[in-house]
Every structure is written in C-alpha cells, then in structure tokens.
Amino acid sequence: MKIRACFVDGQRLRSRLTRTFDPASLSLRQIVFVAVILSAMSSLVSAQSITAIPDPWGFGLAQPQLSGDGLVVVGRDNSIYAFRWSAGIGTVSVGNLGGGSAFARAVNFDGSVIVGNSPGGAGSQNKAFRWTSEDGMVSLGTLGSIVSYGYGVSGDGSVVTGYSATAAGAYRAFRWTSAGGMEGIGDQPLYPQGISADGNVIVGYLVSGNSRAFRWTSIGGLQDLGTLVGANSSIANATSADGSVVVGQSNLLSGGFSVAFRWTREGGMQSVANHPSSAIDVNEDGTKVVGSMNNRAFLWTPTLGAVDLNTYFPTRCLNTTGWSLAQATGISSDGLTMCGTGTHNNKPVVWIASLLKFVQQPASSAPCSTGSATFSAPAVGAALSYQWQWRHSGTVDWNDVADGLNLNTESGLPAFSASGSQTATLIRLPCEGCPSDPSNSASEFRCLVSNACETITSNAANFTACVADLTCDGQVDDSDFVPFAAAYNTLDCADPAMPLDCLSDLNQDGFVDDSDFVIFAAAYNQLSCN
C-alpha cells in the first residue's frame, strides 16, 4: 500500500491512497462482538455438584476417560458398548468393527478422536481402532498378527499408541500415525498405557520378570523408571502434556500393596499417596494427579498432598450428598474437571465433576468510537456472583465496573458506560463526553466470579477504540477514507461543514490534519480493527 499527501503552492488539496491488491493473499475480516454463554459447557455441572453420566443400556458404565478440555467422557459399559458422553449430546455408542463390541480407552483433547479396541468381525480378535465422527471407527491393523489394542492418543488425535502381537506371537508396543501407519517400538514386551499431548513420549510397563514402568521417546529410546524404595514392580499409567511427568503405581514387597507414584527427571519416582493406591491420570503441567487410595478417589497437588475427593469437594462447594467416589480416572488439562467411578445412592455410576472455573475467557475488542464491545466470561456452577472490573492499560489498580456511567478514578471525567457489570456478559457502551482518543480510551477488563467457597479471576481482555473505523464496519478501508478525506479537506472541527461530528479528528486536537492522517494511514494498512 502507498499513502501520499499532495500539496500544491502550499495549499492542501486532497490526500490520495493507492492500494495495491494481491488477490491471493487478500482476506477481509470483520470484528464481530458476540455474547456467547456456552450452555452445553455450563450444564456440565450446572448445579455445582457431581453429575452421573447417564447409562442408556442399563448394564453399568466403567473405565471412564476424560478429554483434555473436560467436556467429553469415554469408556465402556459392562456389556458390549464403547460410549462417548458430552453434556450437549448425552451418552452414545461409537459403534464397533463388526464383532459387536468395543472398548474405548482414550480420548484426545477436544473429544473428537477416540481410540481403543474392538473385534474385527464375528469371532475375530480385537483390533486397535481410531474413531472420529467423520470416519467412524477405523481399524489400525496389527504388527503382523491378528490382534492389537489402542491405549493412548495425542492431544490433536494424530498419534495413537498401544500394543499388538507380531507374526511370531510376541507382544510389542506400537506408535501409529496416518502417514506411517503402525510401527513397532523396540524388541521387548512393552505395554503402553498413555502418550504425551505432543505424541512424542509413550509410557506404560515392560514385562520382563516383574513389570517395570517405562518412558519411551524416539530420540532417547526406552527408559526404565525403576520402582519405589521397597517395591519390586511398577506400572506407568499416564504422562503430562510434554512427557516430563509420569504417574502410576509401584508394588511394595511388604504386604503386596501398590502405592501411587509421580516421576520426574529431577526427582525420580516419589510416592504421592498412602497404600493401597494408584495414580491413574495427570493434568497438562503435571501438578495435579488423580487416582484411587484405599478405594477412595483422590487428588494430589504439591500444596495439598493427597486429598480424598469425598471430603475435599465440599470445601470447594461441590455437593457430595449421596455420593461415594471410589476412583478418579481422568483429569482435564487445567486440572479443574475430573471423572471417575463410584456410587450414587448406592447405585454404581460413572461421575464427572468440575470445580469453579471459567468455560470461556473474555476476548479483546476494538470497536469503532461510537460502537460497543461485549466481553463474556461464563463460569461453571450455581449461585455464582459476577463482578467485572476495569483499569487503564499500564496502571496497577482495578476498579469495579458499574452499570451506567463509569468515571476515570484519577480525573473524575467520564470514561465509558456499561451494562451487565454483575453478569457473565459485560457490554461496554460509548457515552457522551467519553474520550475517543486511543491513549485515553485504552483499557482492560476482567471478571471476578464467586461462590460461597472461593473467588476466581478471568484473564484480562483489552479494549482499544478503533477510531479510524469511521463507518463502524469492523475494518478500516476505502469506505472510511472517503469521509476522512472530506474531513481532512475541511480541517477545522469548528467548521459547520465538518462531516460526522469530526470523528476524523483521531488525536482529538480540534483539527483533522497530518497528525490524524498518520494515525489513519497506520490503521488503513492494518485493514482489520483486530
């Protein structure tokens, strides 16, 4: 793009913009301000309590696994069905490979890919599968035999791990990708149980005498993680997103109990719960571990240690009346949603529960000077109170937003008008006398949500008026240049001929001149107000 201001004999004539278009790269983007309350997500635990996953077949559900975003649960029933549950759809079967049954064992971050195993026909052996809504259930094949099992899937669903028998009858681990298919890992009997989100680290157990937890990478190869002191075997069940933290259990020689462990490169294998216990899953950064301890679901964090979820959940305002939580088998990436097995009113169930958290963070906004901006931050829970806050960018102190006119706490002058300041959705409105100068109007907004137990704070979202968007269509283009050029030729905001109430005075100095032209040109080059 080229921008040129033309002068003849000292007289300003007209600014002229010449845009050079590249059709291959040109894309026009509009800013759309949408207030979205994600009802499907909010209904996950809409009563701020534990939710039983519905069982449409009546045989009982088992072995639940949780997607990274905390919105999808997969597993099997105690009959033949592999199931997928989400709040908006409910519990559904994901089919089978023709043998009438299936077992869903893992799910990717957003719940769009499921892996497990299913017989590949009447009377046939299990085959590892990968399921998507587009392709359904697809067999991943074997390592030369007739049987394989899928046990883990990467965050984006592109990498699958598990184990398969070879043509020689030995069991070997595999790593599957769409490009390379199923490829064997090593020449030892490895049984993968999980995979990192990036698909580069596989964990499980090696059977050579007693089982040993392992960690495998394509670069580093196989690593024996050892056992806890006084133990003779171990199994790794899951790993953090980058594969740096591994969790599982190790069997003690005395009493034969298993004890939950958490392994890191720096600290090695450390117990995280009393025996008997098992660590079944870990969140994205490895700081939260869930599992079962003395037949009670537990959560471990570095600050809490291992806590019984039956007693911990009520301290976070989750109602556990009628519940007995035996296992926590899945945890979301943020560590705030968990699933597992237990009983509700003495009936065996699969459960899901979420601590107080946002299901949507507010997004930054850049409307035109006369436009409004919408910020949404819906949270999970009931009896919640919302309070939006604001501050000028670069300042420290936050101020509560009020419905109606909000004043600058330093100058006492009008800053903006708002509605919905104590709801999940705040609308920042323009107001008479409020500044449109970017240096004055730039501000940040965040939301505080509280229940009877705690308060959480959303991310901060930026607001900056897109003052060069004179037509308020979400972009600065030729349609904005027309009124700007007319204002530029008029010059003085006091001139009755000045169009659009002198909105083209972008720096608010009373004139539409070269300094405004510089601001407009930069916005014009940017095109979108984002």
N, C-alpha and C positions, 0 to 999 in steps of 0.2 A: 504494500500500500504506500502511496505517496501523498503527502499533505503539503499544500503550498498556499501561503498568504500573499495576495497580489496587491501592490501599491503603485499608483501612477501619479507623478508630480505631487507626492506627499499626501494624496487623497486615497483613503481606503476604499477599494471597490467591492470586491467580493472574495471570500475565501473559497477555494476550489479544492475539492477532494477527488482524486482519481484512484479508484480501487482496481487492482489487478487481480482477477479471479483465477483460481486454479480449480477447475471443476472436480478434479479427482480428490482434492483434499477439503473442499468446502463443505461445511455442515452448519446449519443454523440451529441453535439451541435456545429454547425458551426456558425462562425461570418459571416454574410452576410451584406455587406455595400451597401445599396440601396439608390439611389437618387430618392425620390418619390415626385412628385408635384401632390397634390390631386386636380385634375381638377374639379371633381364634387363639392368639397367643395369651391374651388376658384370661381366657377361660381355662387355661391350663390348670390353675389352682385358684379359680375365681373367688372361692370362699376363704382364701388364705388358710387352706387346710391340706391334708393329704388326699389325693384322688386315687380311687381304684380304677385300673384300666378295665373297661368293660370286656366281658368274656362272652361273645355271641354263641359259642358252641357248647359251653357248659361243662367242659372237661377240665377246666383249670388252666391258667397260663403259667409259664415258667421261663427261667433264664432270660430275663429282660436285659436289653442293652439300650443305651441312650445315645442319641445323636449329639454332636458337639454343641449345637445351638440349643439343646434341651427341649426340642419340640416334637421329637419322634422317638417312639419306643418300639423295638422289635424283639422277637423271641419265638417261642413255640408254645402251643398248647400241649396238654398231656395226652393228646390223641394223634393227629396227623398234620395239623396246620402250622405253617410258619406265618406269623402275624406281623402286621405293621399298624401302629396306632399313632394318630395325631389328633389334636383337640378338634380340628375342623372337620375331620372325616370319620373318626372313630376307629374301631378295630376291624381290620380286613385281612383276608388271606392273600398272600402274594403268590399263590399257586405252587406248582411242583414241576419236576422234569419228566413226568409221565408215570412215575411209580406210585403216585397217590399220596405221598407225604413229603414234608420238607422241614428243615430246621434252620431258622435264621439266627446267625451267631454274631454278626457285627453290622454296624451301620456307619455311613460316613458323616461328615459334619452337618450337612443340611438335610439328612434323611432321604436323599434321592437315590442312594445306592445301598443295597443290602447284599451281604454275602453269607453263605452257609453251605449246606449240603442237602441233596435230595436224590433218591433213587432215580436212575435214568430210564426207567421202564419197568414193566411188571416183572417182579422177581430179580431185578438187577441190583447192582451195588450202588452205593452213594457216589455222587459226583459233586465236586465243588461247583457252586453257582455264583453268578453275579446278576442281581436283579435291578432293573430300572423301570420306571413307569412307561417309558417309550418302548423298550425292547422286551419287557417281561423278564422271565427267568431264563438265563442262558448258561449252559454247561461250560465250564472252563477246561474240561478234559482231564487228563491224568499224565503221570510221568511214565507212561508205557504199560500201565496195568489196567485194571477195571474199577479202581476206587480212588477217591480223593475227597478231601474235606476243606472247606473255606473257613478261616478263623479270624481274619483281620482285613481291614480296608483302610486306605489312606484317607485324609480329610477330603480330598476332591474326588475320591472314588475311582481313581485311575490305576491304583496298585492294590493287588489282593495277595494275601499270604495264607498259607495253610500247609497241609501235608498230603502226600499221595504215595501209594505203593508203586514200586518200579516193576519193570518186567521180570526182574529177578526175585520179586516178592518182598524186598526190603522197603521200609517206610523212609521217605526223605521229605524235607521241607521244600516248599516252592515259593517263588515270587512271580506273580503274573502281571503282565501289562498288555494292553491292547496291541502294542507294536511287536513285542517279543513273545507273547503267549506265555505258557507255563514253563518256567525254567527252574531246574533243581538247584538246591543250595547245599553244597558240600557233599560228603560221602558218609555222614553219620546220621543215626536216627534222631533227627531234630523234629520237635513238635511245636510249631509256632502257636502262640496264643494271642498275640497282638502286634500292631505295627504303628510306627510314628505317623503323625499327620502328614509329614512330607514324603512318606513311603520309603525312607532310606534306612530305617532301623527296625529290625524284627526281633521280638523277644518271645521266649517260650521255655521249653525244657528239653534237655538232652537225656536220652535213656542209655546209660552205659553203666550197668550195675544199678546204683541208686540214681534217681533223677537229679539233674543239676540245671538250675536256671541259667539261661544263656542270653546274650545280646549279640546280634549279628549286623554288620554293615558290609556293603560291597567293597569298601576300601580296607577296613580293618579286619574283616573276616569274623570268625567265631570267637566270642569271649565268654569264658566260664565265669559266672558271677559268684561262685562259691556258695557257702551256706552261713547261717548264723552260728555263732560260737555254741558248741554243744549239740549241733544238728548234723545229720548225715545226708540230707537231701533238700532240694529246693525246687520251686516252680515259679517262673515269671508269668504274670497274667496280663500286664498292660504297661504302657510306657507313655511318657509325656509327649507333647507335640514335636519336640526336637530330638526325642530319644535320649535325653540326658538323665532322666529319672525313670527307674523301673520299679514296679511293685509286684508283690506276690506273697508266697508263704514258704517257710522252711521248717522241716520236721525235726523236733528235738529228740535226742536219743532217750532222755529220761521221760517216761510217760507216753512217748509217741505222739505228743501234741504237735500241731502245726502252729507257727507263730507268724503273723503278718510282718512283712519287711518292706522297706523303702531303700533302694540302692541309688547311689550317686557315684560318679567317678572320684570325687574328692573324699567322700566319707565311707565308701564301700557299702556293705549291707548292714542296715540297722533295723532293729525291731521297732514297730510303731504301735503295738497293742499287746495286751496280755494274751496268754494262750488259754484255750484254743482259739485261733483267729486266722483270718485270711484277708489279704489286701487284694481287691478284685479290680478296681479301676482307679485312675488318677486324672486330675484335670490338666489343662493345657500347659501350665507352667510348672507342674509337679509339686505344688504347695498344698494340695488337698487330696487326700486319699480316702476311699470308702471301701467297705467290706463287711465282714461278719466277725463278731467277737463274742464267744460264749452264746451263740445263737441269737445275738442282738446286732442289729445294723449299727455300724459306727462310722464316724467321720474323724479323720486326723488332720490337724494343721500344726505347723511349728509352734504356734502360740497356745492352742487349745490342748494339744496332745490328742489322744484318742477319746472321743466322747460318744456316749450312747445316744443315738438319734431319738430314741423314745423319750429321753429326758431333755435332750438339747433342743429339739424342735419347739417345744412350748416356750423356751426362753426367747425364741425368735418369732413368737406369735403364730405358730402353726398348731392347730388343734389336733391332738393325738388321741382324743377320747374314742375308745373302742378299738384302737389300733395296737397291734404288736408287730413291730418291724424286725424281722429276723435277719435280713441281708440287705445291704446296699450294693447293687451290682453295676451301677452306672452313674457317672457324674458328668455334667456339662463342662465345656471348656472354661467358662467363667467360675465354675465351682459352686454355683448357686442353685442348680436344679439337680435332683438325684432321683433314681428309681431303684426298685428292688422287689423283694418278696416278703410276705408276712401274712397276717390275718387281720380282718376287719370284722368285728363282732363274731369272732371265732370261725370265720369263713376264709379259706386260703385265697389270697389275691396277689396280683402284681400291682405295685403302687408307684406313683410319681408325686413329687413334692418340690415346690420352689420356695426358696427364701425370698424376702423382699428384694425386688430388682426391677430395673427398667427393661421393658421389652422394646423400647425404641428410644434412641438418643436424639436430642434436638439438633437440627441441621442448620448451618449458617445460611444467611439470607441477605440478598442485596436488591431490594425493590427500588423502584423509582422514587423520587422525592415525595410524590403525592400518593404513593401506594402503601400497602400494609404488608406485614410479614407474619407468618404463622410458625410457631415453634411447638412441637409436640414431644411429650416425654411420658407416655403412659407406663404404668408400673403394674406388676402382679400383686394382687392382694385385695382385701376388703377392708372397709373402714379406714381408708387412706386419706390423708390430708396433703394437699399440694400447696406449695408456695414458690412462685417464681421470683428470681432476683436478677438485678442488673448492675452493671458498672460500666464506666467509660473504659475503653481499651487502654491498657497500660497503667491503670490505677489498681489499688490493692483491695479496698473495701467494697463489699457487696451491699446493695440496698434492696429491700423488699419492693417488688412491683405492686402497685395498687391499681384497681380498676379505675379508669378515668385518667385524668392528667397526672403525670409524674414530673416532679421538678428536679433539676440538677441540684444536688446537695451542696455544691460549692458556690454556685452563682445564684441559686434560687429561681432561675429562669425556667420556663417550660422546656422539657426535654422530649417527651413523647406522650402519647395517650395509649391506653391498653385496655383489653378486656380478657377475661378468663385467667386472671392472675392467681387464682386458687383452684384451678382445674388442671387436667392433664394437657390442655392446649391453650397456649397464650397467643393472643393476636396483638401485635404491636401496630398501633394505628398512627397515622400522621395527625398533627394537630396544628391549630392556628398559632402562629408565633414561634413554633419549634424550629430549631436550626436545620437547614438542609445542607450546610457546609459539611463535607466529609470529615473534616478534622473535629467537628463538634458532634456530629451525629453518630460516629462510630461507637459502638458499644457491644457489650457481651451479655448474654442471657443464660441462666442455668435454672434448674428446677430442684427443689428440695421436696422429697416425699417422706412422709412419716406414718408409722402405725404406733400402737401402744408400746412397742418394744424398741424401736430404732428409727433413725433418720438416715436416708441415703441421698447423695447429691449427684446430679447428672453431669455429663460433660458440658463445658461451656460452648455456646454457639455464638458466632459473630454476626452482628448486624452492621452493615455499611450501606448507606443510601447510594444507589446508582444514579447520581444526579444527572449524568449525561443522557439517560434514557428518557428523553423528553416526551415520547409518545406512550410510555409505560407499557411496552410490549415485551419486556424482558431482554432486549438486546439493543445495542447502540449501532444503528446502521443509517442508510441513506434517508430513511423517513425521519430520523432525528436531525440529520444535517440540514434539512430544509428549514425548520423553524429556528435552528441555531444560526444559520446564515442570515436569516431575516433579522434576528436579534443582534447579531454581530454588526450588521449594517446600521441598525438603529442606534447602537452604542449605549445610550444613557437610559437606565431603568426608569427615570422620571419622565421620559418621553411618552406621551399618550399612545404613540404608535408601537410601543414595545409589546411584542406578542407574548402570550402565555404567562402573564404576570411576571415576566422577567425570570422565568425558570432557567434561562440560559446563562444567568449570572452565577456560574458554578462556584466561584470563590466568594460570593456574597459581598462584593465591594461596591456595588451600586452601578457597575458598568459591565457590559459584555464586550470584552476586549481580548487582546492577545493572550493574556494570562488565562482566560477562560478557554481560549482556543487550544492551548497546550493540554489542559485537562480533558477537553472533549476529544482531541486527537488521540490521546492515550487510550481512552475508553473505546473510541471507534476502532482502533487497531485490535483491541481485545475482543470486540464484537459482542460477546455474551456478558451479561452482568455477573455471572458466577465468578 
